Amino acid sequence: MFLIRNARPGDLRQLLKLAHELDSINLPAESSELRALLERSERSFAGRIRQRSRAVYLFCAEDARTGALAGASMIIGKHGTPRAPHYYLQVDSDERYSHALRKMFRHTYLRLRYSMDGPSELGGLIVKRAMRRNPERVGRQLSWVRFLYIAKHRARFERELIAEMLPPMTPGYRNAFWDHWGGLVTGLTFREADRLSSRDKQFIRELFPESPLYTFLLPEDVRNSLGAAGEQTRGAVRLLEQAGMRFLDQIDPFDGGPYYGGVVDHLEPVKNCRSYRIVSGGESAGDAENFLVAREDRQGFRAVKATAIAEQGHLAAPPEILKALAVTEGDRVDAVPLP
């Protein structure tokens, strides 16, 4: 069993190890940056950060037997403000036809766009390599817990939700799209631009061309990578699609990775999230289902996977689930079906 809970400052050492596996600015692999992120997350969970663009919620999956962390995931309250816009490349096309030649072409192009009133964002999903084939599917739990938390705290998040998926990368933390475009217009390496953008995005608007980039000008392998998810990201994409999120025809201006998104209130886990009175039982019934069950109180936020029965406002779950959540019969919990 894994306990999915809000991350705490004491998780720093284990989270640093996970961050080195992901190597993303969403989950920084530098100690001081990650410590600052943990402090922001703790304040966000406690409701002490009112500004959505400052709020971040970091979850971790803890092995209930050993206390070892198996993975992490995150929600960013708002991505895109006047001070730090949400930049993306819109994928579009135009058609050309020659009557004399009787030929028609459809040309795909990319154009830089930005939003100063951006959506909430899912990010930082990482599962320890040794746990990626675990039958408990901890990655699924870490993904779904974010929807459950958003449903429970709807007022803390934007109307729309996006997720940037990591594309195929080349050795040395390089990216083919950046090497053939972004690096040429900024003079920066991919890593330099990635790090700089976490602090200051002004250079994007100053240096990136406003004119469209026609993709036929790029090498075939680079064209094929645009909007594609990396091999280790495809499972996460399937989970987002099950939740109702779709490719937005938008890609990251740095690495060409796809943006998935949707209206929060239309997403399946949000629509299906319910509050129940929990009772002991249900473990042997034939009509039991898999749920992610959560409790939030002075001890913080925590959730576990449970095979349970939902009926008439009650959730019947095995005694070990009540113990893991530190609840007693009749306490109120939130639950969402797991696919």
DRENDO-1510 file (C-alpha; in Angstrom, 1 decimal, always signed):
<recs>
REC; n; res; u; v; w
REC; 1; MET; +0.0; +0.0; +0.0 .
REC; 2; PHE; +1.1; +3.5; -0.8 .
REC; 3; LEU; +0.1; +6.6; +1.2 .
REC; 4; ILE; -0.3; +9.6; -1.1 .
REC; 5; ARG; +0.2; +12.7; +1.0 .
REC; 6; ASN; +1.3; +16.3; +0.9 .
REC; 7; ALA; +5.1; +16.6; +0.8 .
REC; 8; ARG; +6.9; +17.9; +3.8 .
REC; 9; PRO; +10.3; +19.6; +4.4 .
REC; 10; GLY; +11.6; +16.4; +5.8 .
REC; 11; ASP; +11.1; +14.7; +2.4 .
REC; 12; LEU; +13.9; +16.8; +0.9 .
REC; 13; ARG; +16.6; +14.2; +0.6 .
REC; 14; GLN; +14.4; +11.5; -1.0 .
REC; 15; LEU; +12.7; +14.0; -3.3 .
REC; 16; LEU; +16.1; +15.2; -4.5 .
REC; 17; LYS; +16.9; +11.6; -5.7 .
REC; 18; LEU; +13.5; +11.5; -7.5 .
REC; 19; ALA; +14.2; +14.9; -9.1 .
REC; 20; HIS; +17.5; +13.7; -10.5 .
REC; 21; GLU; +15.5; +10.9; -12.3 .
REC; 22; LEU; +13.1; +13.4; -13.8 .
REC; 23; ASP; +15.6; +16.3; -14.5 .
REC; 24; SER; +12.9; +19.0; -14.9 .
REC; 25; ILE; +12.4; +22.5; -13.6 .
REC; 26; ASN; +9.0; +21.4; -12.3 .
REC; 27; LEU; +10.7; +19.3; -9.7 .
REC; 28; PRO; +14.1; +21.0; -9.3 .
REC; 29; ALA; +17.1; +18.8; -8.7 .
REC; 30; GLU; +19.0; +21.6; -6.8 .
REC; 31; SER; +18.7; +21.4; -3.0 .
REC; 32; SER; +18.0; +25.1; -2.3 .
REC; 33; GLU; +15.3; +25.3; -5.1 .
REC; 34; LEU; +13.6; +22.2; -4.0 .
REC; 35; ARG; +13.6; +23.3; -0.3 .
REC; 36; ALA; +12.0; +26.6; -1.4 .
REC; 37; LEU; +9.4; +24.6; -3.4 .
REC; 38; LEU; +8.6; +22.4; -0.4 .
REC; 39; GLU; +8.1; +25.5; +1.8 .
REC; 40; ARG; +5.7; +27.0; -0.8 .
REC; 41; SER; +3.9; +23.7; -1.1 .
REC; 42; GLU; +3.4; +23.5; +2.7 .
REC; 43; ARG; +2.0; +27.0; +2.8 .
REC; 44; SER; -0.3; +26.3; -0.2 .
REC; 45; PHE; -1.8; +23.2; +1.4 .
REC; 46; ALA; -2.4; +25.2; +4.6 .
REC; 47; GLY; -4.3; +27.8; +2.5 .
REC; 48; ARG; -1.8; +30.5; +3.4 .
REC; 49; ILE; -1.0; +31.5; -0.2 .
REC; 50; ARG; -4.0; +33.2; -1.7 .
REC; 51; GLN; -2.3; +34.2; -5.0 .
REC; 52; ARG; -2.9; +31.3; -7.4 .
REC; 53; SER; +0.3; +32.0; -9.4 .
REC; 54; ARG; +2.3; +31.5; -6.2 .
REC; 55; ALA; +0.6; +28.4; -5.0 .
REC; 56; VAL; +2.0; +25.0; -5.7 .
REC; 57; TYR; +0.9; +21.6; -4.3 .
REC; 58; LEU; +3.5; +18.8; -4.1 .
REC; 59; PHE; +2.3; +15.3; -3.5 .
REC; 60; CYS; +4.5; +12.2; -2.7 .
REC; 61; ALA; +3.8; +8.5; -2.6 .
REC; 62; GLU; +5.1; +6.8; +0.6 .
REC; 63; ASP; +5.5; +3.1; +1.0 .
REC; 64; ALA; +3.3; +2.4; +4.0 .
REC; 65; ARG; +5.6; -0.4; +5.2 .
REC; 66; THR; +9.0; +1.3; +4.8 .
REC; 67; GLY; +8.4; +5.0; +4.6 .
REC; 68; ALA; +10.4; +5.2; +1.4 .
REC; 69; LEU; +9.1; +7.6; -1.3 .
REC; 70; ALA; +8.1; +5.9; -4.5 .
REC; 71; GLY; +7.1; +9.0; -6.5 .
REC; 72; ALA; +5.8; +12.5; -6.6 .
REC; 73; SER; +3.4; +14.8; -8.5 .
REC; 74; MET; +2.4; +18.4; -8.5 .
REC; 75; ILE; -0.3; +21.0; -9.2 .
REC; 76; ILE; +0.7; +24.6; -10.1 .
REC; 77; GLY; -2.1; +27.0; -9.1 .
REC; 78; LYS; -1.8; +29.2; -12.1 .
REC; 79; HIS; +0.6; +29.3; -15.1 .
REC; 80; GLY; +0.5; +32.6; -16.9 .
REC; 81; THR; +0.4; +36.1; -15.5 .
REC; 82; PRO; +1.3; +39.6; -16.8 .
REC; 83; ARG; +4.6; +39.3; -15.1 .
REC; 84; ALA; +5.3; +35.7; -16.3 .
REC; 85; PRO; +3.1; +34.9; -19.3 .
REC; 86; HIS; +2.3; +31.3; -20.4 .
REC; 87; TYR; +4.1; +31.0; -23.8 .
REC; 88; TYR; +3.3; +28.3; -26.3 .
REC; 89; LEU; +3.5; +27.6; -30.0 .
REC; 90; GLN; +0.1; +27.2; -31.7 .
REC; 91; VAL; +0.1; +24.5; -34.3 .
REC; 92; ASP; -1.9; +25.6; -37.3 .
REC; 93; SER; -1.9; +25.2; -41.1 .
REC; 94; ASP; -2.8; +27.0; -44.3 .
REC; 95; GLU; -3.7; +25.7; -47.7 .
REC; 96; ARG; -2.2; +26.7; -51.1 .
REC; 97; TYR; -3.7; +25.7; -54.5 .
REC; 98; SER; -2.4; +26.2; -58.0 .
REC; 99; HIS; -5.1; +26.1; -60.7 .
REC; 100; ALA; -2.5; +25.9; -63.4 .
REC; 101; LEU; -0.6; +23.0; -61.8 .
REC; 102; ARG; -3.8; +21.5; -60.2 .
REC; 103; LYS; -1.8; +21.0; -57.0 .
REC; 104; MET; -2.8; +21.7; -53.4 .
REC; 105; PHE; -0.6; +21.9; -50.4 .
REC; 106; ARG; -1.4; +22.1; -46.7 .
REC; 107; HIS; +1.5; +23.6; -44.8 .
REC; 108; THR; +1.7; +23.2; -41.0 .
REC; 109; TYR; +3.2; +26.2; -39.2 .
REC; 110; LEU; +3.9; +27.2; -35.6 .
REC; 111; ARG; +3.3; +30.7; -34.2 .
REC; 112; LEU; +4.3; +32.0; -30.8 .
REC; 113; ARG; +1.3; +32.8; -28.6 .
REC; 114; TYR; +1.0; +33.8; -24.9 .
REC; 115; SER; -1.5; +34.1; -22.2 .
REC; 116; MET; -1.3; +36.6; -19.3 .
REC; 117; ASP; -4.3; +34.9; -17.6 .
REC; 118; GLY; -3.3; +31.3; -17.8 .
REC; 119; PRO; -4.7; +28.0; -16.6 .
REC; 120; SER; -3.8; +25.8; -13.6 .
REC; 121; GLU; -1.2; +23.2; -14.5 .
REC; 122; LEU; -0.4; +19.6; -13.7 .
REC; 123; GLY; +3.3; +18.8; -13.4 .
REC; 124; GLY; +6.2; +17.0; -11.8 .
REC; 125; LEU; +4.9; +13.4; -12.1 .
REC; 126; ILE; +7.7; +11.0; -11.5 .
REC; 127; VAL; +7.8; +7.4; -10.2 .
REC; 128; LYS; +11.0; +5.8; -9.0 .
REC; 129; ARG; +12.3; +3.4; -11.7 .
REC; 130; ALA; +12.2; +0.4; -9.4 .
REC; 131; MET; +8.4; +1.1; -8.8 .
REC; 132; ARG; +7.3; +1.7; -12.4 .
REC; 133; ARG; +6.1; -1.8; -12.9 .
REC; 134; ASN; +4.6; -2.2; -9.4 .
REC; 135; PRO; +1.1; -3.8; -9.6 .
REC; 136; GLU; -0.3; -1.1; -7.4 .
REC; 137; ARG; +0.3; +1.4; -10.3 .
REC; 138; VAL; +1.5; +4.2; -8.0 .
REC; 139; GLY; +1.8; +6.5; -11.0 .
REC; 140; ARG; -1.9; +6.2; -11.6 .
REC; 141; GLN; -2.6; +7.1; -8.0 .
REC; 142; LEU; -0.2; +10.1; -8.1 .
REC; 143; SER; -1.9; +11.3; -11.3 .
REC; 144; TRP; -5.5; +10.9; -10.0 .
REC; 145; VAL; -4.8; +12.4; -6.6 .
REC; 146; ARG; -4.3; +15.8; -8.3 .
REC; 147; PHE; -7.8; +15.7; -9.8 .
REC; 148; LEU; -9.3; +14.7; -6.5 .
REC; 149; TYR; -7.6; +17.6; -4.7 .
REC; 150; ILE; -8.7; +20.1; -7.4 .
REC; 151; ALA; -12.3; +18.8; -7.1 .
REC; 152; LYS; -12.1; +19.2; -3.3 .
REC; 153; HIS; -10.6; +22.7; -3.5 .
REC; 154; ARG; -12.3; +24.0; -6.6 .
REC; 155; ALA; -12.0; +27.7; -5.7 .
REC; 156; ARG; -8.2; +27.5; -5.5 .
REC; 157; PHE; -7.8; +26.7; -9.2 .
REC; 158; GLU; -8.5; +28.1; -12.6 .
REC; 159; ARG; -11.4; +27.2; -15.0 .
REC; 160; GLU; -9.0; +25.3; -17.3 .
REC; 161; LEU; -6.2; +22.8; -16.6 .
REC; 162; ILE; -3.2; +22.0; -18.7 .
REC; 163; ALA; -0.3; +19.5; -18.6 .
REC; 164; GLU; +3.0; +19.8; -20.6 .
REC; 165; MET; +4.2; +16.4; -21.5 .
REC; 166; LEU; +8.0; +15.7; -21.9 .
REC; 167; PRO; +9.0; +15.0; -25.5 .
REC; 168; PRO; +11.7; +12.6; -26.7 .
REC; 169; MET; +15.1; +14.0; -25.5 .
REC; 170; THR; +18.6; +13.4; -26.8 .
REC; 171; PRO; +21.6; +12.5; -24.7 .
REC; 172; GLY; +23.1; +15.2; -22.5 .
REC; 173; TYR; +19.7; +16.9; -21.8 .
REC; 174; ARG; +19.4; +18.2; -25.3 .
REC; 175; ASN; +16.4; +18.5; -27.6 .
REC; 176; ALA; +16.3; +18.3; -31.4 .
REC; 177; PHE; +13.7; +21.0; -31.9 .
REC; 178; TRP; +15.6; +23.4; -29.7 .
REC; 179; ASP; +18.8; +22.7; -31.5 .
REC; 180; HIS; +17.2; +23.5; -34.9 .
REC; 181; TRP; +15.3; +26.6; -33.8 .
REC; 182; GLY; +15.2; +27.9; -30.3 .
REC; 183; GLY; +19.0; +27.7; -29.9 .
REC; 184; LEU; +19.5; +29.6; -33.1 .
REC; 185; VAL; +17.3; +32.5; -32.1 .
REC; 186; THR; +18.5; +32.8; -28.5 .
REC; 187; GLY; +22.1; +31.6; -28.5 .
REC; 188; LEU; +21.3; +29.5; -25.5 .
REC; 189; THR; +21.6; +25.8; -24.8 .
REC; 190; PHE; +18.4; +24.0; -24.0 .
REC; 191; ARG; +19.4; +23.6; -20.3 .
REC; 192; GLU; +20.3; +27.3; -20.1 .
REC; 193; ALA; +17.0; +28.4; -21.6 .
REC; 194; ASP; +15.0; +25.9; -19.4 .
REC; 195; ARG; +16.6; +27.3; -16.2 .
REC; 196; LEU; +16.3; +30.9; -17.2 .
REC; 197; SER; +12.6; +30.6; -18.1 .
REC; 198; SER; +11.9; +29.5; -14.5 .
REC; 199; ARG; +13.1; +32.9; -13.3 .
REC; 200; ASP; +12.5; +35.3; -16.2 .
REC; 201; LYS; +10.5; +34.7; -19.4 .
REC; 202; GLN; +11.0; +38.1; -21.0 .
REC; 203; PHE; +13.7; +36.8; -23.4 .
REC; 204; ILE; +11.1; +34.6; -25.1 .
REC; 205; ARG; +9.1; +37.5; -26.3 .
REC; 206; GLU; +12.2; +39.6; -27.0 .
REC; 207; LEU; +14.1; +37.0; -29.1 .
REC; 208; PHE; +11.5; +34.6; -30.5 .
REC; 209; PRO; +10.3; +35.6; -34.0 .
REC; 210; GLU; +6.7; +36.7; -34.3 .
REC; 211; SER; +6.5; +35.4; -37.9 .
REC; 212; PRO; +5.3; +31.8; -38.3 .
REC; 213; LEU; +7.7; +28.9; -38.5 .
REC; 214; TYR; +6.7; +26.5; -41.4 .
REC; 215; THR; +7.6; +23.0; -40.3 .
REC; 216; PHE; +8.6; +21.9; -43.7 .
REC; 217; LEU; +11.8; +23.9; -43.2 .
REC; 218; LEU; +12.8; +21.6; -40.3 .
REC; 219; PRO; +14.5; +18.2; -40.8 .
REC; 220; GLU; +12.0; +15.2; -41.0 .
REC; 221; ASP; +13.1; +13.8; -37.6 .
REC; 222; VAL; +12.5; +17.1; -35.9 .
REC; 223; ARG; +9.1; +17.5; -37.6 .
REC; 224; ASN; +8.1; +14.1; -36.4 .
REC; 225; SER; +9.0; +14.9; -32.8 .
REC; 226; LEU; +6.7; +18.0; -32.6 .
REC; 227; GLY; +3.8; +17.3; -30.3 .
REC; 228; ALA; +5.1; +13.8; -29.6 .
REC; 229; ALA; +5.4; +12.4; -26.0 .
REC; 230; GLY; +8.6; +10.7; -24.9 .
REC; 231; GLU; +8.6; +7.0; -24.3 .
REC; 232; GLN; +8.5; +7.4; -20.5 .
REC; 233; THR; +5.7; +9.9; -20.8 .
REC; 234; ARG; +3.2; +7.9; -22.9 .
REC; 235; GLY; +1.7; +6.2; -19.8 .
REC; 236; ALA; +1.0; +9.6; -18.3 .
REC; 237; VAL; -0.6; +10.8; -21.5 .
REC; 238; ARG; -3.0; +7.8; -21.5 .
REC; 239; LEU; -4.0; +8.7; -17.9 .
REC; 240; LEU; -4.7; +12.3; -18.9 .
REC; 241; GLU; -6.8; +11.1; -21.9 .
REC; 242; GLN; -8.8; +8.8; -19.5 .
REC; 243; ALA; -9.5; +11.9; -17.4 .
REC; 244; GLY; -10.8; +13.7; -20.5 .
REC; 245; MET; -7.8; +15.9; -21.3 .
REC; 246; ARG; -6.9; +16.3; -25.0 .
REC; 247; PHE; -4.1; +17.6; -27.1 .
REC; 248; LEU; -4.6; +21.3; -27.5 .
REC; 249; ASP; -2.7; +21.8; -30.8 .
REC; 250; GLN; -0.2; +23.6; -28.7 .
REC; 251; ILE; +3.5; +22.7; -28.0 .
REC; 252; ASP; +6.2; +24.0; -25.7 .
REC; 253; PRO; +8.3; +26.6; -27.5 .
REC; 254; PHE; +11.5; +25.1; -26.1 .
REC; 255; ASP; +11.2; +21.3; -26.6 .
REC; 256; GLY; +8.1; +20.9; -28.8 .
REC; 257; GLY; +6.4; +18.7; -26.2 .
REC; 258; PRO; +2.6; +18.6; -26.4 .
REC; 259; TYR; +0.2; +20.5; -24.1 .
REC; 260; TYR; -2.9; +18.5; -23.0 .
REC; 261; GLY; -5.8; +20.3; -21.4 .
REC; 262; GLY; -9.4; +20.6; -20.6 .
REC; 263; VAL; -12.1; +22.5; -18.7 .
REC; 264; VAL; -11.8; +21.4; -15.0 .
REC; 265; ASP; -15.5; +20.9; -14.4 .
REC; 266; HIS; -15.7; +18.6; -17.5 .
REC; 267; LEU; -13.0; +16.2; -16.4 .
REC; 268; GLU; -14.1; +12.7; -15.4 .
REC; 269; PRO; -12.3; +12.5; -12.1 .
REC; 270; VAL; -13.6; +15.9; -11.0 .
REC; 271; LYS; -17.1; +15.1; -12.0 .
REC; 272; ASN; -17.0; +11.7; -10.2 .
REC; 273; CYS; -15.4; +12.9; -7.0 .
REC; 274; ARG; -17.8; +12.4; -4.0 .
REC; 275; SER; -17.8; +12.9; -0.3 .
REC; 276; TYR; -18.7; +9.8; +1.9 .
REC; 277; ARG; -19.0; +8.6; +5.5 .
REC; 278; ILE; -16.5; +5.8; +5.7 .
REC; 279; VAL; -17.4; +2.5; +7.4 .
REC; 280; SER; -15.5; -0.7; +7.8 .
REC; 281; GLY; -16.3; -3.6; +5.5 .
REC; 282; GLY; -16.8; -4.3; +1.8 .
REC; 283; GLU; -13.5; -6.0; +1.2 .
REC; 284; SER; -15.1; -9.3; +0.0 .
REC; 285; ALA; -18.1; -8.1; -1.9 .
REC; 286; GLY; -18.4; -8.9; -5.5 .
REC; 287; ASP; -19.5; -5.4; -6.6 .
REC; 288; ALA; -16.6; -3.6; -4.9 .
REC; 289; GLU; -14.6; -1.0; -7.0 .
REC; 290; ASN; -11.2; +0.6; -6.8 .
REC; 291; PHE; -11.2; +4.1; -5.4 .
REC; 292; LEU; -8.7; +6.7; -4.4 .
REC; 293; VAL; -9.9; +7.7; -0.9 .
REC; 294; ALA; -8.7; +10.9; +0.8 .
REC; 295; ARG; -8.9; +12.6; +4.1 .
REC; 296; GLU; -7.8; +16.1; +5.0 .
REC; 297; ASP; -7.6; +17.5; +8.5 .
REC; 298; ARG; -5.1; +18.9; +11.0 .
REC; 299; GLN; -2.8; +16.0; +10.1 .
REC; 300; GLY; -2.6; +17.1; +6.5 .
REC; 301; PHE; -3.8; +15.6; +3.3 .
REC; 302; ARG; -3.5; +11.9; +2.6 .
REC; 303; ALA; -5.0; +9.3; +0.3 .
REC; 304; VAL; -4.8; +5.6; -0.4 .
REC; 305; LYS; -6.1; +3.2; -3.0 .
REC; 306; ALA; -9.0; +1.1; -1.7 .
REC; 307; THR; -11.3; -1.7; -2.9 .
REC; 308; ALA; -14.6; -0.4; -1.5 .
REC; 309; ILE; -18.3; -0.2; -2.0 .
REC; 310; ALA; -20.0; +3.2; -2.4 .
REC; 311; GLU; -23.7; +3.2; -1.4 .
REC; 312; GLN; -26.2; +5.7; -0.1 .
REC; 313; GLY; -23.5; +8.2; +1.0 .
REC; 314; HIS; -21.3; +5.6; +2.7 .
REC; 315; LEU; -18.1; +4.1; +1.6 .
REC; 316; ALA; -17.4; +0.6; +3.0 .
REC; 317; ALA; -13.7; -0.1; +3.0 .
REC; 318; PRO; -11.4; -2.6; +4.6 .
REC; 319; PRO; -10.2; -1.9; +8.2 .
REC; 320; GLU; -6.6; -1.4; +7.0 .
REC; 321; ILE; -7.8; +1.5; +4.8 .
REC; 322; LEU; -9.3; +3.3; +7.8 .
REC; 323; LYS; -6.1; +2.7; +9.7 .
REC; 324; ALA; -3.9; +4.0; +6.9 .
REC; 325; LEU; -6.0; +7.2; +6.7 .
REC; 326; ALA; -6.1; +7.6; +10.5 .
REC; 327; VAL; -9.9; +7.8; +10.4 .
REC; 328; THR; -12.7; +6.1; +12.4 .
REC; 329; GLU; -16.1; +4.9; +11.2 .
REC; 330; GLY; -18.4; +7.8; +10.4 .
REC; 331; ASP; -15.6; +10.2; +9.5 .
REC; 332; ARG; -16.0; +12.0; +6.2 .
REC; 333; VAL; -13.7; +11.2; +3.3 .
REC; 334; ASP; -13.5; +12.1; -0.4 .
REC; 335; ALA; -13.2; +9.5; -3.1 .
REC; 336; VAL; -12.9; +9.1; -6.8 .
REC; 337; PRO; -13.1; +5.9; -8.8 .
REC; 338; LEU; -9.7; +4.7; -10.2 .
REC; 339; PRO; -9.7; +3.6; -13.9 .
</recs>
